Amino acid sequence: MAGIKRACGPPLFILTCASLFLSSLAFIFSMLHLGYDSFFTIPTVFGVTVIYHATVLTMEYRNSTRLEATPSTTLASVVCAAVVSALWLGAFTVILLVSVLFGAKAIVGERQALWLLVVQCLLSFAEATVMLAIVVRTSYERQQGGSGNWRRMEDTY
């Protein structure tokens, strides 16, 4: 099967950029009410996400000239990405509960803040999904022996 190319989803660099974009949007919408709506879960998880991505990007940049396995495919990186994904799912659950409880009150009175909760809820779920995609892609590359180029789209067998 030499020469057969198999697509394995987007590369880690694109997933990382999407994750940083979505988490930044969630943080911005959360901070419109100073994080009170999410009980400060989104600002906290945003900080953890930025630290994770900054660490992985820094390690990838430092390792770009070496021929070793990439740091993004280490077991520690996979576990940390899974933990960050679980934290985003936790934030999604908190905001969903707040939305449901606040939604009943909003039907009677104030509807203005409800849309912020819905947007935060959707962004948190999207971020958890992107982080889960990072876990899957990193696990795949780990099984294949690591990625030679962190930005590549296809793997050749």
Beta strands, then each sheet from edge to edge (+ up, - down):
strand 1: 5-7
strand 2: 154-156
sheet 1: 1+ 2-
end
